Amino acid sequence: MKTCFCLTIHGRVQGVFFRHHTREKALELGLVGFVKNQSDGTVYAEAEGEISAVEKWVEWCRKGPAAARVDRVETIEKDLEGYTEFEIRH
């Protein structure tokens, strides 16, 4: 069964290759969606795929790459969008 989660990630998450590593983790887990920086300093991401894979990705995002400091992650489950790849949006 598939699901889609939207995340808003707070902390030191811009300028530390967070988007790049988030995409790499999503691809490793077979997920599709996107990740982007937001003007308020957060990172926003959506990923869809098998529930267990999305849950692992969300858990990874709660820590992020070594250079990041994640203070808080807001999560919302939503309807599937039908993404075909995982991309970094600008």
Backbone as JSON, one array per atom type, in Angstrom:
{
  "sequence": "MKTCFCLTIHGRVQGVFFRHHTREKALELGLVGFVKNQSDGTVYAEAEGEISAVEKWVEWCRKGPAAARVDRVETIEKDLEGYTEFEIRH",
  "N": [[0.83, -1.18, 0.0], [0.45, 2.27, -0.74], [1.53, 5.6, 0.26], [1.51, 9.17, 0.87], [3.52, 11.69, 2.14], [3.92, 14.96, 3.47], [6.44, 17.15, 4.46], [7.61, 19.66, 6.65], [10.56, 20.98, 7.5], [12.37, 22.12, 10.17], [15.09, 24.08, 11.47], [18.69, 24.11, 11.31], [18.87, 23.77, 8.24], [19.26, 24.63, 5.7], [21.77, 25.31, 3.28], [23.4, 23.23, 3.95], [23.44, 21.05, 2.36], [21.08, 19.64, 2.62], [18.81, 19.21, 0.96], [19.94, 17.76, -1.18], [20.86, 15.39, 0.11], [18.44, 14.48, 1.12], [17.05, 13.85, -1.22], [18.74, 11.8, -2.2], [18.37, 9.85, -0.2], [15.65, 9.35, -0.53], [15.63, 8.26, -3.14], [17.15, 5.97, -2.7], [15.34, 4.55, -1.17], [13.35, 4.09, -2.97], [11.41, 6.06, -3.46], [9.25, 8.71, -4.69], [8.82, 12.2, -5.51], [9.42, 15.47, -4.21], [11.78, 17.99, -3.07], [12.41, 21.13, -1.5], [13.86, 24.36, -0.75], [12.52, 26.81, 1.45], [11.42, 30.21, 1.76], [11.38, 31.01, 4.41], [13.45, 29.74, 5.69], [13.08, 27.08, 6.2], [12.9, 23.63, 5.09], [10.94, 22.08, 2.66], [9.27, 19.11, 1.83], [7.92, 16.48, -0.16], [6.97, 13.12, -0.33], [6.22, 10.03, -1.86], [5.26, 6.61, -1.79], [5.77, 3.15, -0.95], [4.4, 2.42, 2.25], [6.14, 1.61, 4.4], [8.64, 2.4, 3.42], [8.32, 5.17, 3.13], [7.94, 5.84, 5.81], [10.5, 5.21, 6.85], [12.01, 7.14, 5.47], [10.89, 9.53, 6.48], [11.7, 9.28, 9.14], [14.49, 9.4, 8.76], [14.65, 12.07, 7.85], [14.1, 13.41, 10.19], [16.5, 13.53, 11.43], [18.45, 14.12, 9.46], [21.28, 15.08, 7.31], [24.77, 14.94, 8.39], [25.79, 17.59, 8.77], [23.57, 19.11, 9.3], [21.08, 20.49, 11.55], [18.3, 19.41, 12.89], [15.48, 20.73, 14.23], [12.72, 20.45, 14.43], [10.06, 18.63, 12.88], [7.33, 18.94, 10.87], [4.64, 16.94, 9.94], [2.4, 15.82, 7.45], [-0.06, 13.72, 6.21], [-1.19, 13.01, 2.93], [-3.25, 12.82, -0.05], [-2.22, 10.69, -2.76], [-0.05, 11.98, -5.26], [0.98, 11.12, -7.66], [3.62, 11.34, -8.56], [6.56, 10.94, -10.63], [9.24, 10.87, -10.33], [11.96, 11.77, -8.09], [12.7, 14.95, -7.24], [14.81, 17.87, -6.9], [13.6, 20.93, -6.2], [13.69, 24.37, -7.17]],
  "CA": [[0.0, 0.0, 0.0], [1.25, 3.49, -0.86], [1.12, 6.79, 0.97], [2.25, 10.39, 0.54], [3.71, 12.56, 3.29], [4.5, 16.29, 3.29], [7.23, 17.52, 5.63], [8.26, 20.96, 6.79], [11.69, 20.66, 8.38], [12.88, 23.33, 10.82], [16.41, 23.98, 12.09], [19.74, 24.5, 10.36], [18.62, 22.8, 7.18], [19.63, 25.21, 4.41], [23.2, 25.53, 3.19], [24.1, 22.06, 4.48], [23.15, 19.97, 1.4], [19.93, 18.87, 3.1], [17.98, 18.78, -0.18], [20.67, 16.72, -1.91], [20.84, 14.14, 0.88], [17.04, 14.04, 1.2], [16.76, 13.21, -2.5], [19.49, 10.55, -2.25], [17.71, 8.88, 0.68], [14.38, 8.98, -1.17], [15.94, 7.36, -4.26], [17.6, 4.7, -2.09], [14.15, 3.86, -0.66], [12.4, 3.91, -4.05], [10.34, 7.04, -3.35], [9.13, 9.79, -5.67], [8.32, 13.44, -4.92], [10.33, 16.6, -4.38], [12.25, 18.72, -1.9], [12.78, 22.5, -1.86], [14.05, 25.34, 0.31], [11.47, 27.82, 1.55], [11.97, 31.53, 2.1], [11.46, 31.18, 5.87], [14.58, 28.99, 6.2], [12.76, 25.66, 6.35], [12.9, 22.78, 3.89], [9.65, 21.42, 2.45], [9.43, 17.92, 1.0], [6.82, 15.52, -0.31], [7.43, 11.83, -0.85], [5.22, 8.99, -1.89], [5.75, 5.27, -2.07], [5.32, 2.15, 0.02], [4.31, 3.0, 3.59], [7.34, 1.35, 5.21], [9.74, 3.2, 2.88], [8.05, 6.57, 3.49], [8.2, 5.96, 7.25], [11.96, 5.25, 7.02], [12.45, 8.43, 4.95], [10.49, 10.54, 7.47], [12.6, 9.11, 10.29], [15.79, 9.96, 8.36], [14.52, 13.53, 7.8], [14.1, 13.94, 11.57], [17.92, 13.7, 11.8], [19.11, 14.8, 8.35], [22.71, 14.81, 7.13], [25.61, 15.26, 9.55], [25.99, 19.03, 8.95], [22.3, 19.74, 9.62], [20.51, 20.39, 12.9], [16.85, 19.41, 12.75], [14.81, 21.06, 15.49], [11.33, 20.01, 14.43], [9.53, 18.22, 11.58], [5.87, 18.86, 10.78], [4.27, 15.94, 8.94], [0.99, 15.73, 7.05], [-0.34, 12.7, 5.2], [-2.12, 13.52, 1.94], [-3.55, 11.93, -1.18], [-1.13, 10.47, -3.71], [0.03, 12.95, -6.35], [1.38, 10.46, -8.89], [4.96, 11.75, -9.0], [7.27, 9.91, -11.38], [10.66, 10.93, -9.95], [12.19, 12.62, -6.91], [13.5, 16.05, -7.74], [15.1, 19.06, -6.1], [12.98, 22.12, -6.82], [14.3, 25.65, -6.8]],
  "C": [[0.89, 1.25, 0.0], [0.65, 4.64, -0.07], [1.94, 7.97, 0.49], [2.32, 11.25, 1.8], [4.37, 13.86, 2.86], [5.23, 16.63, 4.58], [7.66, 18.97, 5.54], [9.3, 20.77, 7.87], [12.31, 21.96, 8.86], [14.25, 23.06, 11.43], [17.45, 24.56, 11.15], [19.71, 23.49, 9.22], [18.86, 23.38, 5.78], [21.12, 25.5, 4.43], [24.03, 24.38, 3.71], [23.84, 20.82, 3.61], [22.0, 19.07, 1.84], [19.1, 18.35, 1.93], [18.64, 17.64, -0.94], [20.57, 15.38, -1.18], [19.42, 13.58, 1.02], [16.64, 13.31, -0.08], [17.47, 11.85, -2.59], [18.83, 9.47, -1.4], [16.4, 8.41, 0.06], [14.63, 8.0, -2.32], [16.37, 5.99, -3.75], [16.39, 3.87, -1.65], [13.07, 3.66, -1.73], [11.22, 4.86, -4.02], [10.37, 8.06, -4.48], [8.54, 11.01, -4.97], [9.27, 14.57, -5.19], [10.74, 17.17, -3.03], [12.65, 20.11, -2.36], [13.02, 23.33, -0.61], [12.87, 26.3, 0.28], [12.08, 29.12, 2.06], [12.09, 31.77, 3.6], [12.59, 30.38, 6.51], [14.31, 27.52, 6.44], [12.97, 24.94, 5.03], [11.55, 22.1, 3.85], [9.88, 20.24, 1.51], [8.14, 17.12, 0.97], [7.41, 14.24, -0.88], [6.28, 10.84, -0.82], [5.85, 7.66, -2.31], [5.17, 4.31, -1.05], [5.4, 2.72, 1.43], [5.59, 2.81, 4.39], [8.52, 2.19, 4.74], [9.54, 4.67, 3.24], [8.33, 6.79, 4.98], [9.71, 6.02, 7.54], [12.52, 6.6, 6.57], [12.11, 9.55, 5.94], [11.42, 10.47, 8.68], [13.99, 9.67, 9.98], [15.74, 11.49, 8.36], [14.5, 14.16, 9.19], [15.52, 14.16, 12.08], [18.65, 14.49, 10.73], [20.57, 14.42, 8.23], [23.51, 15.35, 8.31], [25.73, 16.77, 9.81], [24.71, 19.76, 9.37], [21.99, 19.64, 11.12], [19.0, 20.51, 12.74], [16.24, 19.64, 14.13], [13.41, 20.47, 15.57], [10.92, 19.64, 13.0], [8.01, 18.15, 11.7], [5.53, 17.88, 9.67], [2.77, 15.96, 8.7], [0.88, 14.62, 6.01], [-1.37, 13.27, 4.23], [-2.35, 12.49, 0.85], [-2.33, 11.81, -2.09], [-1.22, 11.48, -4.85], [0.37, 12.3, -7.7], [2.71, 10.93, -9.44], [5.64, 10.6, -9.73], [8.76, 9.87, -11.07], [10.76, 11.71, -8.65], [13.15, 13.71, -7.33], [13.75, 17.12, -6.67], [14.5, 20.23, -6.85], [13.64, 23.37, -6.29], [13.26, 26.75, -6.77]]
}
